Amino acid sequence: MSAESTPGPGIPGPGTKATSRRGPRGAGRRAALVTAWTAVGILVLGGTGVGYLYVKLNGNLRTVDINQALGGDRPAKVDNGSENILVLGSDTRAGANKELGGGADDGSARSDTAMIIHVYKGHQKAAVVSVPRDTLVDRPSCTDAKGTAHPAASGVMFNSAYSTGGAACAVKTVESLTGIRMDHYLEVDFSGFRKLIDELGGVEVTTTKAIEDRESHLDLKAGTHRLNGKQALGLVRTRHGVGDGSDLGRIQLQQAFVKALVKQVGQVGVFTSPKKLYDLADTGTKTITTDSDLGSVSSLTGFADGLKSISSKNMRMVTMPVEYDPSNPNRVIVAEAKAKLVWTALKNDRPIPASATKGTATGQAKGVVTS
């Protein structure tokens, strides 16, 4: 959901501290890419079978006009057949989200997760770059949905961009950070993510170690599991159940789950059950907020159709190159030289070189979840 829409999103109240190493766990917007990919994937699987329901499904979608909000002060659009999409995760602390995540409903709008998806020319491969929420960045000046101008700020947490100026400010901050224009924007909430996983019939993963985290309501022995929505949400939320308790480790778990989910979406048989197809499409369109260019089921289906050939094996998933802040080990800063290698590769529609992430800060959960 979007701050430019009603109802607006938020995450835990001011008392929740976001950390990079050990600290209180986040509220679980690690479901961002997972939910977005599922939502658009389901629309592709449905194809024209949901045509007569387009009007109702269109009414589910929430949109934000990023182009109008940012105007011409943006990186130039690259016309080489590739696409860049910012996927943002958020939630309110009201209703189902409060039940799932706890905390107070303070009416605020914050985000905890961002992923940049680069779809290569030909739409057969994709690169996904996770941006840690607690990266210290220079945020550009932003104007929020109410027209209030916010001055630029230096050395602030990345996820503060959304809380300051909503979706448009988050996009502007990412474009300032990368020098890359975001062609599209997708925002999701995590109660919808849980419901989507349940409606898909769960997602199968293999854990190479036991994962136990009471805060995330997760207790998995080493082995193969078909996770329901609650378990899947717990997996992409957990910080303390495995690894070093860092946000970077949680990103590793979440990226592994994304690959398992993409595989599951490709295998699910929805054509034999019109009700299942409709339920998935209905939940998917209620779960996401898009930029205005994707603000109809037909546009979203066309966009998703361009993604359906990308299998999990053709997805390169990395975390933006960062290093721990010398003055605060609970924060990270951009490893500028290595990050430049990532952004240059994406601008030129080339693979991200292995040297870009070598020697950068990382979590300790790689390989714990496989598909």
SERO-4910 file (N, C-alpha, C, O; in steps of 0.05 Angstrom, whole numbers):
BEGIN
 pado doro    nc1    nc2    nc3   cac1   cac2   cac3    cc1    cc2    cc3    oc1    oc2    oc3
  Met    A     17    -24      0      0      0      0     17     25      0     41     23      6
  Ser    A      6     47     -7     23     71    -11     15     94      7     -9     96     14
  Ala    A     34    110     13     28    134     29     12    153     13     -2    171     24
  Glu    A     12    151    -14     -4    168    -31    -32    157    -35    -49    169    -49
  Ser    A    -38    134    -22    -64    121    -25    -77    120      2    -66    128     22
  Thr    A   -102    111      3   -116    107     28   -125     78     28   -137     69      9
  Pro    A   -119     62     49   -105     71     73    -75     72     68    -65     58     50
  Gly    A    -60     88     84    -32     91     80    -17     70     97    -27     60    117
  Pro    A      8     64     89     24     43    103     41     55    125     45     79    127
  Gly    A     51     37    141     70     45    162     84     20    172     77     -2    164
  Ile    A    103     24    189    116      2    203    117      8    232    105     28    240
  Pro    A    131     -7    249    129     -2    277    136     26    285    149     41    271
  Gly    A    125     34    308    127     61    318    155     70    324    174     54    321
  Pro    A    158     95    333    184    106    338    202     91    356    227     94    356
  Gly    A    191     74    373    208     59    392    223     36    380    240     24    393
  Thr    A    218     30    354    231      7    342    257     16    328    256     33    311
  Lys    A    280      5    337    305     13    326    314     -6    304    314    -31    309
  Ala    A    321      4    280    330    -13    259    360    -15    261    375      5    263
  Thr    A    370    -40    261    399    -44    264    409    -61    242    394    -75    228
  Ser    A    436    -61    239    448    -77    218    459   -103    230    459   -123    216
  Arg    A    469   -102    255    477   -127    268    456   -136    288    433   -138    281
  Arg    A    465   -141    312    446   -151    331    428   -128    342    438   -107    349
  Gly    A    402   -133    342    384   -113    352    356   -122    348    352   -145    339
  Pro    A    336   -106    354    308   -114    351    301   -121    323    311   -108    304
  Arg    A    286   -142    319    279   -150    292    260   -130    279    246   -116    293
  Gly    A    260   -129    253    242   -112    238    215   -123    237    210   -146    247
  Ala    A    196   -109    225    169   -118    224    162   -136    201    140   -145    198
  Gly    A    182   -141    184    178   -162    165    171   -154    136    158   -169    122
  Arg    A    180   -131    128    174   -123    100    193   -137     81    195   -129     58
  Arg    A    208   -158     91    225   -173     74    209   -188     53    220   -202     36
  Ala    A    183   -187     55    165   -200     36    162   -184     10    146   -192     -7
  Ala    A    175   -162      7    170   -143    -15    172   -156    -42    152   -158    -56
  Leu    A    196   -165    -50    199   -176    -77    182   -202    -79    171   -207   -100
  Val    A    181   -217    -58    166   -242    -58    137   -237    -66    127   -250    -85
  Thr    A    124   -218    -53     96   -213    -59     92   -200    -86     73   -207   -100
  Ala    A    109   -181    -93    106   -168   -119    109   -188   -142     93   -188   -160
  Trp    A    129   -206   -140    133   -225   -161    110   -245   -163    102   -253   -184
  Thr    A    100   -252   -140     76   -270   -139     52   -257   -152     38   -269   -168
  Ala    A     47   -232   -144     24   -218   -153     23   -215   -183      3   -221   -196
  Val    A     45   -207   -195     46   -204   -224     47   -231   -237     36   -235   -259
  Gly    A     60   -250   -225     61   -277   -236     33   -290   -238     27   -303   -258
  Ile    A     17   -285   -218    -10   -297   -218    -27   -285   -240    -42   -299   -253
  Leu    A    -23   -260   -246    -38   -247   -267    -30   -259   -294    -47   -263   -312
  Val    A     -4   -265   -297      5   -278   -322     -7   -306   -324    -17   -313   -346
  Leu    A     -7   -321   -303    -18   -348   -303    -47   -348   -311    -57   -366   -324
  Gly    A    -61   -326   -302    -90   -325   -308    -95   -316   -337   -115   -325   -348
  Gly    A    -77   -300   -348    -81   -291   -375   -108   -278   -379   -118   -264   -362
  Thr    A   -120   -283   -402   -146   -270   -408   -169   -284   -393   -192   -276   -396
  Gly    A   -163   -305   -378   -184   -319   -363   -197   -301   -342   -219   -307   -333
  Val    A   -184   -279   -335   -196   -262   -315   -207   -237   -329   -214   -217   -315
  Gly    A   -209   -237   -355   -218   -214   -370   -244   -201   -361   -246   -177   -357
  Tyr    A   -264   -218   -356   -290   -207   -349   -290   -196   -320   -309   -183   -312
  Leu    A   -269   -201   -305   -267   -191   -278   -248   -167   -276   -242   -157   -255
  Tyr    A   -239   -157   -300   -220   -135   -300   -230   -111   -284   -214    -98   -270
  Val    A   -255   -104   -287   -266    -80   -274   -263    -82   -244   -254    -64   -231
  Lys    A   -270   -105   -233   -268   -109   -204   -239   -109   -195   -232    -96   -176
  Leu    A   -222   -123   -210   -194   -125   -203   -180    -98   -206   -163    -91   -190
  Asn    A   -188    -82   -226   -177    -55   -229   -183    -39   -204   -167    -23   -195
  Gly    A   -207    -43   -193   -215    -28   -169   -199    -35   -145   -198    -19   -126
  Asn    A   -185    -58   -145   -168    -65   -123   -142    -51   -122   -130    -46   -101
  Leu    A   -132    -43   -146   -106    -31   -149   -104     -3   -137   -123     13   -140
  Arg    A    -82      3   -124    -75     30   -115    -51     39   -131    -33     24   -137
  Thr    A    -51     65   -138    -30     75   -155    -19    101   -144    -32    115   -128
  Val    A      5    108   -152     18    133   -146     32    143   -171     46    127   -184
  Asp    A     29    168   -178     40    180   -202     68    190   -197     72    213   -190
  Ile    A     87    172   -199    115    179   -194    125    200   -214    140    218   -206
  Asn    A    118    197   -240    128    216   -260    119    244   -254    135    263   -257
  Gln    A     94    248   -246     84    274   -240     98    285   -215    104    309   -214
  Ala    A    102    268   -195    113    277   -170    142    286   -173    151    305   -160
  Leu    A    157    273   -190    186    279   -193    193    297   -216    214    309   -216
  Gly    A    175    299   -235    180    317   -258    204    309   -274    209    285   -278
  Gly    A    219    329   -284    241    323   -302    268    320   -288    288    314   -301
  Asp    A    269    323   -262    294    322   -247    301    293   -240    300    285   -217
  Arg    A    307    277   -261    312    249   -258    333    239   -277    338    253   -297
  Pro    A    345    216   -272    363    205   -292    349    200   -318    325    195   -318
  Ala    A    363    202   -340    351    197   -366    342    168   -369    355    150   -359
  Lys    A    320    164   -383    310    137   -388    328    124   -409    334    136   -430
  Val    A    337    100   -403    355     86   -422    338     68   -440    323     51   -430
  Asp    A    341     72   -466    324     57   -485    341     35   -497    348     36   -520
  Asn    A    346     14   -481    361     -9   -491    347    -35   -488    359    -57   -490
  Gly    A    321    -34   -482    305    -58   -479    304    -69   -451    288    -87   -445
  Ser    A    319    -57   -433    319    -66   -405    298    -49   -389    288    -29   -398
  Glu    A    292    -59   -365    274    -44   -347    285    -45   -318    297    -65   -310
  Asn    A    280    -24   -303    288    -23   -275    263    -18   -258    248      1   -263
  Ile    A    259    -34   -238    235    -32   -221    244    -30   -192    260    -47   -183
  Leu    A    234    -11   -178    238     -9   -149    215    -23   -135    192    -16   -139
  Val    A    222    -44   -120    201    -58   -104    205    -50    -75    227    -54    -64
  Leu    A    184    -39    -63    186    -29    -36    166    -45    -19    144    -51    -28
  Gly    A    174    -51      6    156    -66     24    147    -48     47    164    -33     58
  Ser    A    122    -48     53    112    -32     76     87    -45     87     76    -64     76
  Asp    A     79    -35    110     54    -45    122     44    -24    142     59     -8    152
  Thr    A     18    -26    149      8    -10    171      9    -27    196     15    -51    194
  Arg    A      4    -15    219      3    -31    244    -27    -35    252    -33    -40    275
  Ala    A    -44    -32    233    -73    -35    238    -83    -61    227    -69    -73    210
  Gly    A   -106    -70    236   -119    -93    225   -102   -118    225    -89   -124    244
  Ala    A   -102   -132    201    -87   -157    199    -57   -153    203    -44   -171    214
  Asn    A    -47   -130    194    -18   -126    198    -10   -123    227     11   -133    235
  Lys    A    -27   -111    243    -21   -109    272    -21   -136    284     -5   -142    302
  Glu    A    -40   -153    276    -41   -180    287    -16   -196    280     -6   -212    296
  Leu    A     -6   -191    256     18   -206    247     44   -195    259     61   -210    268
  Gly    A     46   -169    260     71   -157    268     72   -145    295     94   -139    305
  Gly    A     49   -141    308     49   -129    335     56    -99    333     57    -88    311
  Gly    A     60    -86    355     67    -58    355     43    -40    354     20    -50    351
  Ala    A     47    -15    357     26      4    359     19     15    331     36     17    314
  Asp    A     -6     21    327    -15     34    302    -13     64    306    -31     77    317
  Asp    A     10     76    298     14    104    302      7    121    278     11    145    278
  Gly    A     -4    108    257    -13    123    234     10    132    216      5    146    196
  Ser    A     35    124    222     57    133    206     61    116    181     50     94    180
  Ala    A     76    126    162     82    112    138    111    108    135    126    127    130
  Arg    A    121     84    138    149     78    136    154     53    119    135     37    115
  Ser    A    178     50    110    185     26     94    210     14    106    227     27    118
  Asp    A    212    -12    102    234    -27    114    251    -42     94    272    -52    101
  Thr    A    242    -44     69    256    -60     49    255    -47     22    235    -36     14
  Ala    A    277    -49      7    277    -40    -21    294    -59    -37    315    -68    -29
  Met    A    284    -66    -60    299    -83    -79    296    -70   -107    275    -62   -115
  Ile    A    319    -69   -120    319    -58   -148    321    -83   -166    340    -98   -165
  Ile    A    301    -86   -183    301   -108   -202    309    -97   -229    296    -78   -239
  His    A    329   -107   -241    337   -100   -268    331   -123   -286    342   -145   -284
  Val    A    312   -119   -305    305   -139   -324    321   -134   -350    318   -113   -362
  Tyr    A    337   -153   -357    355   -149   -380    339   -150   -407    317   -161   -408
  Lys    A    351   -138   -427    339   -138   -454    333   -167   -462    349   -185   -458
  Gly    A    309   -171   -473    300   -198   -480    284   -211   -458    270   -231   -463
  His    A    285   -200   -434    268   -209   -411    271   -239   -406    252   -253   -401
  Gln    A    296   -248   -408    302   -276   -401    318   -278   -375    319   -299   -363
  Lys    A    329   -256   -366    346   -255   -342    340   -230   -326    330   -210   -337
  Ala    A    346   -232   -300    342   -208   -283    364   -208   -262    374   -228   -253
  Ala    A    370   -184   -253    388   -180   -230    371   -166   -209    356   -148   -214
  Val    A    375   -175   -184    360   -163   -161    380   -153   -141    396   -168   -131
  Val    A    379   -127   -135    397   -115   -116    382   -106    -91    365    -88    -93
  Ser    A    387   -118    -68    374   -111    -43    389    -86    -32    414    -85    -32
  Val    A    374    -67    -22    385    -44     -9    379    -46     21    356    -43     29
  Pro    A    400    -50     38    395    -53     66    381    -28     77    388     -5     70
  Arg    A    361    -32     94    345     -9    104    361     11    120    354     34    121
  Asp    A    382      1    134    396     19    152    422     29    140    440     37    155
  Thr    A    424     29    114    446     42    100    445     72    104    423     84    100
  Leu    A    467     84    112    467    113    115    472    126     88    492    120     75
  Val    A    454    144     80    455    156     53    450    186     55    442    196     76
  Asp    A    455    199     33    447    227     30    420    228     15    418    221     -8
  Arg    A    399    236     30    373    237     18    368    264      5    373    285     17
  Pro    A    358    264    -20    353    290    -34    328    303    -22    313    291     -7
  Ser    A    324    329    -29    300    343    -21    276    329    -33    277    319    -56
  Cys    A    254    328    -18    230    314    -27    205    330    -20    205    346     -1
  Thr    A    184    325    -35    158    337    -30    139    314    -25    137    296    -43
  Asp    A    125    313     -3    107    291      3     80    294    -11     76    314    -25
  Ala    A     62    275     -7     37    275    -21     19    298    -13      1    305    -28
  Lys    A     24    310     10      8    333     19     20    360      9      9    381     15
  Gly    A     42    358     -6     54    382    -16     74    395      2     84    417     -4
  Thr    A     81    382     24    101    393     43    129    387     33    135    364     27
  Ala    A    146    407     31    173    404     21    191    396     45    189    408     66
  His    A    209    377     40    228    369     60    256    373     49    263    363     28
  Pro    A    273    387     64    300    393     54    317    367     53    311    347     66
  Ala    A    338    368     37    357    346     35    370    341     62    372    359     79
  Ala    A    378    316     66    391    308     92    414    290     86    413    273     68
  Ser    A    435    292    101    459    276     98    462    255    120    455    261    143
  Gly    A    472    232    114    477    211    134    453    201    148    454    196    173
  Val    A    430    198    134    406    188    146    401    159    136    411    151    115
  Met    A    386    144    151    380    117    143    363    116    118    346    133    114
  Phe    A    369     97    101    356     95     75    326     94     78    311    107     63
  Asn    A    316     78     97    287     75     99    273     99    109    248    100    109
  Ser    A    288    120    117    275    145    125    264    161    101    247    178    105
  Ala    A    273    154     77    263    168     54    233    164     50    218    183     45
  Tyr    A    224    140     54    195    134     52    179    148     73    158    160     68
  Ser    A    189    147     98    174    159    120    174    189    117    156    203    127
  Thr    A    193    201    103    194    230     99    175    239     77    160    258     81
  Gly    A    177    226     54    162    236     31    147    215     15    139    220     -7
  Gly    A    143    191     26    128    171     13    142    158    -11    167    159    -13
  Ala    A    127    146    -29    138    131    -51    156    147    -69    177    139    -76
  Ala    A    147    171    -75    162    188    -93    190    195    -82    209    196    -96
  Cys    A    191    199    -56    216    205    -43    234    181    -43    259    183    -46
  Ala    A    223    158    -39    238    133    -40    250    129    -67    274    122    -70
  Val    A    234    133    -88    244    131   -115    266    151   -121    287    144   -133
  Lys    A    262    176   -113    281    197   -117    308    191   -103    329    196   -114
  Thr    A    306    179    -79    330    172    -64    345    150    -78    370    151    -80
  Val    A    331    130    -88    344    108   -102    357    118   -128    379    110   -134
  Glu    A    343    135   -142    354    146   -167    379    163   -161    398    163   -177
  Ser    A    379    178   -139    402    194   -131    425    176   -124    448    182   -130
  Leu    A    419    154   -110    439    135   -101    453    120   -124    477    115   -123
  Thr    A    437    113   -144    446     95   -165    452    109   -191    468     99   -207
  Gly    A    440    132   -196    442    145   -222    426    131   -243    430    136   -267
  Ile    A    408    113   -235    391     98   -253    362    105   -250    352    107   -228
  Arg    A    348    110   -272    320    116   -272    304     91   -266    308     70   -279
  Met    A    285     93   -247    267     71   -242    243     73   -261    228     92   -260
  Asp    A    240     53   -278    218     53   -297    191     48   -285    171     57   -294
  His    A    192     31   -263    167     25   -250    171     23   -220    193     21   -209
  Tyr    A    148     23   -206    148     22   -176    127      2   -168    104      3   -177
  Leu    A    134    -16   -150    115    -35   -138    118    -35   -108    141    -36    -98
  Glu    A     96    -33    -94     97    -33    -64     77    -54    -54     55    -57    -65
  Val    A     85    -69    -34     69    -91    -24     66    -89      7     83    -76     20
  Asp    A     47   -103     18     45   -105     47     45   -135     55     38   -152     39
  Phe    A     54   -140     80     60   -167     87     37   -184     96     40   -208     98
  Ser    A     14   -172    103     -9   -189    109    -20   -202     83    -28   -225     82
  Gly    A    -19   -186     61    -26   -197     35     -7   -219     26    -15   -238     13
  Phe    A     19   -215     32     39   -236     26     32   -262     39     33   -283     26
  Arg    A     25   -262     64     18   -287     78     -6   -300     64     -6   -325     61
  Lys    A    -26   -285     57    -50   -296     45    -43   -308     18    -54   -329     10
  Leu    A    -26   -294      2    -19   -305    -24     -5   -332    -22    -10   -350    -38
  Ile    A     13   -334     -3     27   -360      1      8   -382      7     10   -404     -4
  Asp    A    -11   -376     25    -31   -396     32    -48   -404      7    -53   -428      3
  Glu    A    -55   -384     -9    -72   -390    -32    -56   -405    -54    -68   -419    -71
  Leu    A    -30   -401    -54    -13   -416    -73     -9   -445    -64      0   -462    -80
  Gly    A    -17   -451    -40    -14   -478    -29     13   -482    -15     22   -505    -12
  Gly    A     26   -460     -8     51   -462      6     75   -462    -13     71   -464    -38
  Val    A     99   -459     -2    123   -459    -18    143   -479     -6    147   -478     19
  Glu    A    155   -496    -22    173   -516    -12    202   -505    -11    212   -495    -31
  Val    A    215   -508     12    243   -501     16    257   -523     31    244   -539     44
  Thr    A    283   -522     30    299   -540     46    318   -524     63    331   -506     54
  Thr    A    318   -530     89    335   -516    108    358   -534    115    355   -558    122
  Thr    A    382   -524    113    406   -540    118    413   -539    148    430   -555    158
  Lys    A    400   -521    163    403   -519    192    376   -515    204    358   -506    191
  Ala    A    373   -521    230    348   -515    244    346   -485    247    366   -471    252
  Ile    A    322   -475    245    316   -447    249    294   -444    270    272   -454    266
  Glu    A    301   -431    292    281   -427    313    282   -398    322    303   -388    330
  Asp    A    259   -385    320    257   -357    328    229   -352    339    210   -350    324
  Arg    A    227   -350    365    201   -346    378    189   -319    369    164   -318    366
  Glu    A    205   -299    365    194   -273    357    180   -275    330    160   -261    325
  Ser    A    191   -291    312    179   -294    286    161   -318    284    151   -325    262
  His    A    156   -332    306    138   -355    307    147   -376    288    131   -387    273
  Leu    A    173   -382    288    185   -400    269    200   -422    283    217   -417    301
  Asp    A    195   -447    276    209   -470    287    211   -491    265    193   -507    261
  Leu    A    234   -491    251    239   -509    229    263   -527    235    285   -516    241
  Lys    A    260   -553    233    283   -571    235    298   -571    208    287   -562    188
  Ala    A    322   -580    208    337   -583    183    322   -603    166    315   -625    175
  Gly    A    317   -596    141    303   -614    123    285   -599    104    287   -575    101
  Thr    A    268   -613     90    250   -601     70    223   -596     82    211   -612     97
  His    A    212   -572     76    187   -563     88    170   -550     66    181   -537     48
  Arg    A    144   -553     68    126   -537     52    114   -515     71     98   -521     88
  Leu    A    124   -491     68    117   -470     86     89   -458     79     84   -452     56
  Asn    A     72   -455    100     48   -440     95     54   -410     98     77   -402    102
  Gly    A     33   -393     95     38   -364     95     51   -354    120     69   -338    119
  Lys    A     42   -364    143     52   -354    169     82   -362    172     98   -347    181
  Gln    A     88   -387    164    116   -396    166    134   -381    146    156   -374    153
  Ala    A    123   -377    122    139   -362    102    145   -334    112    167   -324    109
  Leu    A    125   -321    123    129   -294    134    149   -295    156    166   -277    158
  Gly    A    148   -315    174    167   -318    195    196   -321    184    215   -310    195
  Leu    A    199   -336    162    225   -341    151    237   -315    140    260   -309    145
  Val    A    221   -299    125    232   -275    113    235   -253    134    247   -232    128
  Arg    A    224   -257    158    226   -237    179    249   -243    198    260   -224    211
  Thr    A    257   -268    201    274   -275    223    302   -263    222    314   -261    200
  Arg    A    311   -254    245    339   -244    248    354   -262    267    378   -266    264
  His    A    340   -271    288    354   -285    310    354   -315    307    368   -329    322
  Gly    A    339   -325    288    336   -354    285    360   -368    273    363   -392    276
  Val    A    377   -353    259    399   -365    245    419   -343    239    412   -319    236
  Gly    A    445   -350    236    465   -331    228    473   -313    251    471   -321    275
  Asp    A    481   -288    245    492   -270    265    471   -250    275    478   -231    289
  Gly    A    446   -253    268    425   -235    277    424   -208    262    412   -189    272
  Ser    A    438   -207    240    439   -182    225    417   -179    204    405   -199    195
  Asp    A    413   -155    196    394   -150    174    405   -161    148    390   -169    131
  Leu    A    431   -161    145    444   -171    121    439   -201    119    435   -212     97
  Gly    A    440   -215    141    434   -244    141    405   -249    133    399   -268    119
  Arg    A    387   -233    143    359   -236    136    354   -232    106    338   -246     94
  Ile    A    369   -214     94    367   -210     65    375   -235     51    362   -242     31
  Gln    A    395   -249     60    403   -274     48    381   -295     49    377   -309     29
  Leu    A    368   -297     72    346   -316     74    323   -309     55    311   -326     42
  Gln    A    318   -283     54    296   -274     37    301   -278      8    283   -286     -7
  Gln    A    326   -274     -1    333   -278    -29    330   -307    -36    321   -314    -58
  Ala    A    338   -325    -18    335   -354    -23    305   -361    -26    298   -378    -42
  Phe    A    289   -349     -9    260   -355    -10    248   -345    -36    230   -358    -47
  Val    A    257   -322    -45    247   -311    -71    250   -332    -93    232   -336   -109
  Lys    A    274   -344    -94    279   -364   -115    260   -388   -113    250   -398   -133
  Ala    A    255   -396    -88    237   -419    -84    209   -411    -93    194   -427   -104
  Leu    A    201   -386    -87    174   -377    -93    170   -374   -123    150   -382   -134
  Val    A    190   -363   -137    188   -361   -166    185   -388   -179    169   -391   -198
  Lys    A    199   -408   -169    196   -436   -179    167   -446   -173    155   -459   -190
  Gln    A    157   -440   -150    130   -449   -142    109   -436   -160     90   -450   -169
  Val    A    111   -410   -165     92   -396   -182     92   -408   -210     71   -411   -222
  Gly    A    115   -416   -220    117   -428   -246    104   -456   -248     97   -465   -269
  Gln    A    101   -469   -225     91   -496   -225     61   -498   -217     49   -519   -222
  Val    A     50   -477   -205     23   -479   -194      3   -482   -217      5   -469   -237
  Gly    A    -16   -500   -213    -36   -504   -234    -62   -490   -227    -79   -500   -211
  Val    A    -66   -467   -238    -90   -451   -232   -112   -454   -253   -135   -447   -247
  Phe    A   -105   -464   -276   -125   -466   -297   -147   -485   -291   -169   -483   -301
  Thr    A   -141   -505   -274   -161   -525   -268   -181   -515   -247   -201   -529   -241
  Ser    A   -176   -493   -235   -193   -483   -214   -199   -453   -218   -183   -436   -209
  Pro    A   -221   -446   -231   -227   -417   -234   -229   -402   -208   -221   -379   -207
  Lys    A   -239   -415   -187   -241   -401   -161   -213   -395   -150   -208   -373   -140
  Lys    A   -195   -414   -153   -167   -410   -143   -154   -387   -159   -141   -370   -148
  Leu    A   -159   -387   -185   -148   -366   -202   -158   -339   -194   -143   -320   -191
  Tyr    A   -184   -337   -189   -195   -312   -181   -185   -303   -154   -178   -280   -150
  Asp    A   -184   -321   -135   -175   -315   -108   -147   -304   -108   -140   -284    -95
  Leu    A   -129   -317   -125   -102   -307   -127   -100   -280   -139    -86   -262   -129
  Ala    A   -115   -276   -161   -114   -250   -174   -126   -228   -157   -116   -206   -156
  Asp    A   -147   -235   -142   -160   -215   -124   -141   -207   -102   -138   -184    -96
  Thr    A   -128   -227    -89   -109   -221    -68    -85   -206    -79    -76   -187    -66
  Gly    A    -75   -214   -102    -52   -201   -113    -56   -172   -119    -40   -155   -113
  Thr    A    -79   -165   -131    -85   -137   -137    -91   -121   -113    -88    -96   -113
  Lys    A   -101   -133    -92   -105   -118    -67    -80   -114    -51    -78    -95    -35
  Thr    A    -60   -130    -57    -35   -129    -41    -15   -108    -50      1    -99    -35
  Ile    A    -16   -101    -76      4    -84    -87     -6    -56    -93    -29    -52    -99
  Thr    A     13    -37    -92      9    -10   -103     29     -7   -125     52    -15   -122
  Thr    A     21      6   -147     39      9   -170     42     38   -178     28     55   -168
  Asp    A     62     43   -195     63     69   -208     39     71   -227     28     51   -235
  Ser    A     32     96   -235      8     99   -251     10     86   -278    -11     79   -290
  Asp    A     34     82   -288     37     68   -314     28     39   -313     22     27   -333
  Leu    A     29     27   -289     21      0   -285     -7     -2   -271    -14    -23   -261
  Gly    A    -21     20   -271    -45     22   -254    -70     10   -264    -92     19   -256
  Ser    A    -69     -9   -282    -92    -24   -290    -84    -54   -293    -61    -60   -296
  Val    A   -104    -71   -291    -98   -100   -294    -86   -106   -321    -68   -122   -323
  Ser    A    -96    -93   -342    -85    -99   -369    -56    -90   -370    -39   -105   -381
  Ser    A    -49    -67   -359    -21    -58   -359     -3    -75   -342     19    -82   -350
  Leu    A    -14    -83   -319      2   -100   -301      6   -128   -313     27   -140   -309
  Thr    A    -15   -138   -326    -12   -164   -339      8   -163   -362     24   -182   -365
  Gly    A      8   -141   -377     28   -139   -398     56   -138   -387     74   -150   -399
  Phe    A     59   -123   -366     85   -121   -352     94   -149   -342    116   -157   -346
  Ala    A     75   -162   -329     81   -189   -318     87   -209   -339    104   -227   -336
  Asp    A     74   -206   -362     79   -224   -384    108   -223   -393    119   -243   -403
  Gly    A    120   -200   -390    148   -196   -396    167   -209   -376    191   -211   -381
  Leu    A    157   -217   -353    173   -229   -332    171   -259   -331    187   -272   -318
  Lys    A    151   -270   -344    144   -298   -339    166   -317   -349    167   -341   -341
  Ser    A    183   -308   -367    204   -326   -378    229   -326   -360    248   -341   -365
  Ile    A    229   -310   -339    252   -308   -321    250   -330   -300    233   -327   -281
  Ser    A    266   -350   -301    265   -371   -282    284   -364   -258    300   -346   -260
  Ser    A    281   -379   -237    298   -374   -213    328   -377   -220    344   -363   -208
  Lys    A    334   -395   -237    363   -399   -244    374   -376   -260    399   -373   -262
  Asn    A    357   -360   -271    366   -337   -287    363   -310   -272    362   -289   -284
  Met    A    362   -312   -245    360   -289   -228    386   -286   -212    393   -304   -197
  Arg    A    401   -265   -216    425   -259   -200    416   -241   -177    407   -219   -182
  Met    A    420   -250   -152    411   -235   -129    435   -227   -112    450   -244   -103
  Val    A    438   -201   -108    460   -191    -92    449   -170    -72    427   -160    -75
  Thr    A    466   -163    -53    460   -141    -35    478   -118    -44    501   -122    -50
  Met    A    467    -94    -44    483    -70    -51    509    -70    -35    508    -74    -11
  Pro    A    532    -67    -48    558    -67    -33    558    -47    -10    556    -23    -15
  Val    A    562    -56     14    563    -39     37    586    -48     56    596    -70     53
  Glu    A    593    -31     74    611    -38     95    601    -26    121    585     -7    121
  Tyr    A    609    -37    144    600    -27    169    610      1    174    634      7    169
  Asp    A    593     17    185    601     45    192    621     44    215    615     34    236
  Pro    A    645     55    211    665     54    232    657     67    258    666     59    280
  Ser    A    638     86    257    630    100    281    605     87    293    597     95    316
  Asn    A    592     68    279    568     55    290    565     28    276    554     27    254
  Pro    A    573      7    289    572    -20    277    544    -30    272    540    -50    259
  Asn    A    523    -16    282    496    -23    277    485     -9    251    461    -11    245
  Arg    A    502      4    237    494     17    212    515      9    190    537      1    196
  Val    A    506     11    165    525      6    143    526     31    125    507     47    124
  Ile    A    548     33    110    551     54     91    557     42     64    567     19     62
  Val    A    552     57     43    556     46     16    586     43     11    601     62     16
  Ala    A    594     20      0    621     17     -9    622     28    -38    617     14    -57
  Glu    A    629     54    -39    624     69    -63    637     57    -89    623     54   -109
  Ala    A    662     50    -88    675     40   -112    662     14   -122    658     11   -146
  Lys    A    655     -4   -104    643    -29   -112    614    -25   -120    605    -38   -139
  Ala    A    600     -7   -107    572     -1   -115    572     10   -143    553      5   -158
  Lys    A    592     26   -149    593     38   -176    595     17   -197    584     20   -219
  Leu    A    608     -5   -191    610    -28   -210    582    -40   -215    576    -47   -238
  Val    A    566    -41   -194    539    -52   -197    522    -33   -215    509    -42   -234
  Trp    A    522     -7   -208    505     12   -223    514     14   -252    497     17   -269
  Thr    A    540     14   -257    550     16   -284    541     -8   -300    533     -5   -324
  Ala    A    543    -32   -288    534    -56   -302    505    -54   -310    497    -61   -332
  Leu    A    488    -46   -291    459    -45   -297    453    -24   -317    436    -28   -334
  Lys    A    466     -1   -316    461     21   -335    467     11   -363    453     18   -383
  Asn    A    487     -6   -366    495    -16   -392    484    -43   -399    492    -56   -418
  Asp    A    465    -52   -382    451    -78   -386    470   -101   -387    468   -119   -404
  Arg    A    490   -100   -369    510   -121   -368    508   -136   -341    497   -125   -322
  Pro    A    518   -161   -340    518   -175   -314    534   -161   -293    553   -147   -299
  Ile    A    526   -164   -268    540   -152   -246    566   -168   -242    564   -192   -238
  Pro    A    589   -155   -242    614   -171   -239    617   -182   -211    608   -169   -191
  Ala    A    629   -205   -208    633   -217   -182    650   -200   -164    646   -200   -139
  Ser    A    668   -184   -176    685   -167   -160    670   -145   -145    680   -133   -126
  Ala    A    645   -139   -154    630   -118   -142    622   -124   -113    619   -105    -97
  Thr    A    618   -149   -107    609   -156    -80    630   -170    -64    626   -177    -40
  Lys    A    653   -175    -75    675   -189    -61    686   -172    -39    694   -149    -44
  Gly    A    687   -183    -15    699   -169      8    681   -148     21    691   -134     39
  Thr    A    656   -146     13    638   -127     26    624   -140     50    626   -165     54
  Ala    A    611   -124     66    597   -134     90    575   -154     81    561   -149     61
  Thr    A    572   -175     96    552   -195     89    541   -208    114    554   -207    135
  Gly    A    519   -221    112    508   -236    135    520   -264    136    539   -271    121
  Gln    A    509   -281    154    519   -308    157    497   -329    153    497   -349    166
  Ala    A    479   -323    135    456   -341    130    456   -352    102    437   -365     94
  Lys    A    477   -348     87    478   -358     59    478   -388     60    493   -401     75
  Gly    A    461   -401     43    460   -430     41    443   -444     62    440   -468     61
  Val    A    432   -428     81    415   -441    101    389   -449     89    377   -469     98
  Val    A    379   -434     69    354   -441     56    360   -446     26    373   -429     13
  Thr    A    350   -469     16    353   -475    -12    326   -484    -23    308   -490     -8
  Ser    A    325   -486    -50    300   -495    -62    305   -517    -82    287   -527    -95
***
